[in-house]
Amino acid sequence: MISFEFLLTSLVVVLIPGTGVLYTIATGLFTGKRASFFAALGCTLGIIPALLASSLGLAAIFHTSAVAFQVVKYIGAAYLLYLAWQMWHSSSALSISEKDSKSNYLNIVIKGFMLNILNPKLSIFFLAFLPQFIPSSTESALNSILLLGSVFMFMTFVVFIVYGFLSGLFSAYILKSEKVSVYIQKFFATSFAALGFKLAFSEKI
C-alpha cells in the first residue's frame, strides 16, 4: 500500500521550505525548542482539513470554482501579511521567556494551524498528489487516501520538529545580539510577506 516512491516523494515535498517550515524555524529561533514543537504540531494539524477536503472531494470545488479558490486564497495571503506585519513591528514577543505559559503555546499552535487551513492550494495538492499512489485494484480509495495522508502528516511533523530543534539550538546565540536578532526577525517578516504576495498572485495548481 505504502510504496517507497510515495515515501521518497513525500519526504522531498516536506523538506522544501514553505510557510510551515519558516514559521517553525522562526519560532525555534525566537521562542525556543519547546515552542517550536508546538509550531510543528499546529502546522501538522492544519493539514487535516485539507486532507479531509481531498478525501471527500471538496477540494474539487477549489479546482473548479474560481470564486471559492480566490476567496480562500486572499484570506490566506492576508493572514500571511498580517503575520509579517506583526513580526516586523514586534520587539519583545519574539524573545525567549523564562515563564512559559500554556496560553502562549496554544497561540503558537493556532497560528501554525491557520497557516495551512488558509492555503487552498494544499487541498488541491492532496487531490492531485495522493491518488497517484493508490493502486487501481484497491477496494477503498477513501481509506487509502486517509492512510497515505496520515503518513504524510507524520513525516511532516517529524521533519518540522527536526527543523525546530535545530533552529532552537541557535536561539540563545542569536538573542545574545539584539542587532542580529532584529535583522533575522526582519528577514522572516519579509519572507512571510513574500509568501503572502506569492499566494495572492498565484494560479491554481
N, C-alpha and C positions, 0 to 999 in steps of 0.2 A: 504493500500500500504506500509506504513512505520510501520513495526512491532516493538514491544518492544524489541524483541530479536535482531533485527538489531541495534537499538539504544544502547542497552547494550553492544553488541559485539564491535560496533564501538568505544564506549567510552573506553573500555578496551584497544583496539588497539591504540587509540590516546594517552592514558595515559602512555603507555610503552615508556620509554626513548629511543630515537634514535637520528639520526643526527640532525633532525629538533629541537627536544627538547633541545639537548645540545647547538646547535647554538643560540637558543632563550634565553636560560638561560645565556650563556656566554655574549651575547650582553646586556642583562639586568644588569648583574653584572658589566661589564666594561664600558658600554656606557650609561646606564640609562634606566629608564622605558619607556620613549618615543621611544628610539631607538629599544627596544625590541618589540614594537608594529609593527614596520616596518620589523623586523626579522620574526615575526609571519606571517605578510602579505606575505612576499616573499616565505616562506616555503609553505603557503597555495596555493598561485598562482602556485607554482611548481607542485601541484597535477593535475592541469588542463590538461597538455599534457598526463599524464598517464591515466587520466580518459577518454579523447578523444580517446586515442590509444586503450583502452579496449573496449570502446563503438563501435568503428569502426572495431574492430577485429585485429588491428595492433599489439596488444600485443602477439597475437598468433605467430607472426614472431619470437619474442624473445624466445617463448616457444619451437618452432620447429627448429629454426636456431641457432646452437651453435656459429657460427661466429658472427652473429649480436649481440647476447647476450654478448659474450666475449668482443667485441669492446666497446660497451657502458659501460659494467661493469668496464673495465680497465680505461676508461676515467674518470668515476665517482670515482674510487679508487684513481686515480692520483690527481683529484681535492681535495679530502679529505686530501690527504697527503700534497698537496700544502697549504691548509688552516692550517694544523697542523704546517707546517714549518713556515708559516707567523706568526702564533700566538706565536710560541716558540721564535722566534727571535725579535718580536715586543716589544718595551719597552714603547712607547708613544701612539701608536694607540689605545690601549685598556684602555684608561683613559677617564673620563668624561670631555668633553669640554664645556666651558661656551658659546661658539659660535656654536650653532647647524646650520648645513647647509643642504640644500636640496640635494646637491650632496652626502653628507655622507649618508643620509637616502636612497638615490637611490642605492648606493653601497651595503648597508645592504640588501635591497630588492633583488637586483640582486644575491648576494651570497646565500641567502636563496632559491631563485628560482632555481639556478643552482644545489643546493644540491639534490633537488628532481628530476629534469628532467634528471640528470645523473645517476639515480638509476633505472636500467631496472627491478629490482625485484618489484618496485612499480606498474608498468603496469601489470605484471603477477599477483600480489596480487589482483588488482582490477578484473582481468579476472577470478580469482578463487573465490574471495570473494563475489562480488556483485550478481552474478547470483543465489547464494543460497537463496537470499531473494526476488526473483522475482517469483510470482505465475505462474504456468504453463498456467493459463487461461488468463494472461494479453494479451491485444491486441497489445501493442507496447513494446517490450523488450528494444529497444533503449531509449525510453522516460523514462522507469523505471530505467534503469542504470544511466541515466543522473540525474534523481531525487535523487536516493539513493547516487550517488556520490556527488551531491551538498550538501546534508545533512551531509555527511561525511566531506566535506571540511569546512562547517560551524562549526561543532563540533571541528575540528582540530584548526581552527582559534581561537575559544573561549578558548579552553584548553591551547593553546600556549600563548595567551595573559595573562592568569592567571599565567602560569609558568614565563613569562617575568616580570610581575608586581611584583610577589613575590621575584624574584631574584633582581629586581631593588630596592626593599626596603632595601636590604643589601649592595648595591653597595657603598654607602657613607661610611659605617663602614669598608668595606674591603679595599677600596682605601686609608683609613687613614694610613694603614700599608703597606709600599712598599714591605716588605718581604712577607706578606700574599698575596698581590696582585700578586706578581711574582709566588709564589707557585701555586696559583689557576690557573693562566694563563698557567703554565706548565702542570697542571693536564688536562685542557681542550685540550691543544695541543696534549698531549699523548692520550686522548680519541678519538680525531679525527683521529689520526694516526692508532689507534687500529681498529676503524671502517673502515678505508680505507683498511687495510690489510684483515679484515674480509670480506669485499665486494670483494676484489681481489681474494680471495681463496674460495669464496662461490660457491655453485652449484645452479642451477635453482630450484625454489620452485615448 
